[in-house]
């Protein structure tokens, strides 16, 4: 009894510690390297100051491009995700093979990182924001499709049945009884994804998919460290602004729910 | 106008719920279905508009002199059939985030083309008809409210208005007042009767209170052990009670 309790209490922390040590050995992580790197790091950061304020205004337009990429990517993702989610939801799907196919699409698009999609599309359609938009749109289906499908599966079946009982078709039942029920949760998921896409679109710029991220990688390669800092400041502003915008929309939608 | 012969329905768990149901309903009758909980009264109703598929027997609906075999219908015919059969649910089943008037207009969906209904374009005549239907159940002032903000009694009246929009020949009511307080239940039953009598719509209502059946129905069907054990006057004697419910002090 005492031995079992000992085992139960310590087995997880011990395993955890072993896992940490195993990972440190495997990756060659060393504190010494880290300490040795501090002067380089401070030197690098020192090179960035002060920010090159004269580049601030010209960098606004790539920053806007980043937001536009994230926005369009999210819009296309919604257009793709709604039908996929309907086909993947247990209560709406027309048949089991279709459901499995839709779930396969969702799992695949979620598993493949957006940067991989971006690399593929950059080689297909060339540099610029278009491959970034496509990458965001497709990768987002993995998350939005899953969240939408879960919301659809939670709807009250009563109103759906009532609409079907008047002789309406399946599509009409979805439109009149399912969509109204899932709208609040769809809005919340979509705004959340938009926040993620704003940040992702910056990373996608690094592989040539346009926007402020592309400017960041160019500045880095050309050793324009002052410009880099300006770009980081702009990225900070962009992320804060987009989160503020989606928070106010969310508050507006949820507030509407409470009031009415 | 509605004839049910040898209707049989087995539950997914293998239990034979409806063994051999036989009855018919005439034009304009208000028939109450009584019986213990779990005897399949709701399933019986749902077989009639094919929300549930029966395992055997036949249901024939005669509308304007055309007999239609419900149990043989394919998907298209089932939709056709449902347009003429209104259904009232215990939990009202309104789309809560839509306005009252939109919920009433849902009653017309079966007769509107797919494209037009997806564009939310209802004809002016239909909108006017929806307002008249709301007026008929006494809640025309609530047309623009969200359905979810209404009280239970008001929601059930919206559901009745939705059925009126179908211009049905048969109305199925599945425990229409089970979720309502006694006073509100009276109002809803009164509306159901007024539509049944006023429009000559045959009504089949599953009820839990023999008292309501006595006051509103023209006839009672008692279901027990998968068969109809009572078919007759809505005023039940103590013996009738015992036949339906198994004891006379329910």
Interface residues (C-beta under 8 A of the other chain):
Chain A: X156 X158 X159 X161 X162 X163 X164 X165 X166 X167 X168 X169 X171 X172 X175 X176 X177 X180 X181 X183 X260
Chain B: X49 X51 X79 X80 X81 X82 X83 X85 X86 X87 X89 X91 X92 X93 X94 X95 X96 X97 X98 X106 X107 X108 X109 X110 X111 X114 X117 X118 X146 X149 X159 X162 X165 X166
